[in-house]
Amino acid sequence: MCMYNTSESYGWMSKVLHWIMALIVMVMIGVGLYMTGLPKGESRTAIYATHKAVGIVVFLLLLHRFTWHFISPTPGFPSYFTEKEKKITKLVKYLLYLCLFIMPVSGYLMSSFGGHQISFFSLIQIPMIFTKNEMIGSIFKEVHYYISFAFIIFIALHVAGSLKHHFIVKDDALKRMSFL
């Protein structure tokens, strides 16, 4: 299997990035929803710290993914996609990328304006470029919270479209991003 994308299929680098980010994002959304209901204490603090550090990983993977798109452009749409399917697919893809960007940025801004430090797995302290402002911090907290639900909806649409093509239409759209 080729590392680079071709005009017909995704290379292994794109596939690895896709599936690693998908797994991390799904876990991050679940952990994010879970941790907000925890009582204050050491356990909650540790989960928040890990959530923030993994958020940095997601952001770095997103930057790598954007760079990879320039190095190895994605394949075009399969010939059997209708114009409507192409438009919906593009829209959902862009909305997923937008969420992948907004989530870590809003998380950083929420923490920064909230006066909460961010550590990358206790190795590096991420600089806080804004001073504490609880009102602005609460705005980014709301953005982070509501975008997570939009993210869930866009993920569900993406998965539903992939499964529709695989099980109902029975084409190779899903196979283009799989390792099988």
ABEGO torsion letter per residue (X at the ends): XBABBBAABBBAAAAAAAAAAAAAAAAAAAAAAAAAABBBEAAAAAAAAAAAAAAAAAAAAAAAAAAAAAABBBBBBBAABBAAAAAAAAAAAAAAAAAAAAAAAAAAAAAAAAGBBBBBGGABBBBBABBBBAAAAAAAAAAAAAAAAAAAAAAAAAAAAAAAAAAAAGBAAAAAABAX
